[in-house]
């Protein structure tokens, strides 16, 4: 009985059973926001990059490629705000 209580307490501290999927839902929200900014037509054509999938930043596959994609996206968003900003180099 006591073990059962401890496991419930651990679940409460860890954030519950759905906590492991938080990164995936955040990434899906990020991708939706990028689509509102016309990412799929403007960013991919300007930088000639492939589309990112809904789990691109949630799973670590190639950290160098992911960092370059992140910095390029950040620079593109900054330029979309009207601020001059250089494109990052690989």
C-alpha positions in Angstrom: 0.0 0.0 0.0 2.8 2.4 0.9 4.6 1.7 -2.4 1.4 2.6 -4.2 1.3 6.0 -2.5 4.9 6.7 -3.2 4.4 5.9 -6.9 1.5 8.3 -7.1 3.5 11.0 -5.3 6.3 10.5 -7.8 3.9 10.8 -10.7 2.6 14.1 -9.2 6.1 15.4 -8.9 7.1 14.3 -12.4 4.1 16.1 -14.0 1.8 13.1 -14.6 1.7 10.5 -17.3 1.3 13.0 -20.1 4.4 14.9 -19.1 6.6 12.9 -21.5 4.6 14.2 -24.5 4.9 17.9 -23.6 7.7 18.5 -26.0 5.7 17.0 -28.9 2.7 19.3 -28.2 5.0 22.3 -27.9 6.6 21.5 -31.2 3.2 21.1 -33.0 2.2 24.5 -31.6 5.5 26.0 -32.9 4.9 24.6 -36.3 1.4 26.0 -36.4 2.7 29.4 -35.5 5.3 29.2 -38.2 2.7 28.3 -40.8 0.7 31.4 -39.8 3.9 33.4 -40.7 3.9 31.7 -44.1 7.0 29.7 -43.2 6.2 27.0 -45.7 6.2 29.4 -48.7 8.7 32.2 -47.6 11.3 30.6 -45.4 11.8 27.4 -47.3 12.1 29.2 -50.6 14.4 31.9 -49.4 16.8 29.5 -47.7 16.1 26.5 -50.0 15.6 24.3 -47.0 13.4 21.3 -46.5 10.2 21.5 -44.5 10.5 20.6 -40.8 8.2 18.0 -39.5 6.1 18.3 -36.4 8.7 16.5 -34.2 11.9 18.1 -35.7 13.1 19.9 -32.6 11.5 17.4 -30.1 13.8 14.6 -31.1 17.6 15.0 -31.2 18.7 13.6 -34.5 21.5 15.9 -35.8 22.3 18.7 -33.3 24.3 20.7 -35.8 21.6 20.7 -38.4 18.9 21.4 -35.9 20.9 24.4 -34.5 21.4 25.8 -37.9 17.7 25.4 -38.7 16.9 27.1 -35.4 19.2 30.0 -35.9 18.0 30.5 -39.5 14.4 30.5 -38.4 15.2 33.0 -35.6 17.0 35.3 -38.1 14.1 35.0 -40.6 11.6 35.9 -37.8 13.7 38.9 -36.8 13.8 40.1 -40.4 10.1 39.6 -40.7 9.8 42.2 -37.8 11.5 44.7 -40.0 14.9 44.6 -38.3 18.0 44.1 -40.4 19.7 40.9 -39.4 22.3 38.8 -41.3 21.6 35.2 -42.2 23.7 32.8 -40.1 26.4 30.9 -41.8 26.9 27.1 -41.5 
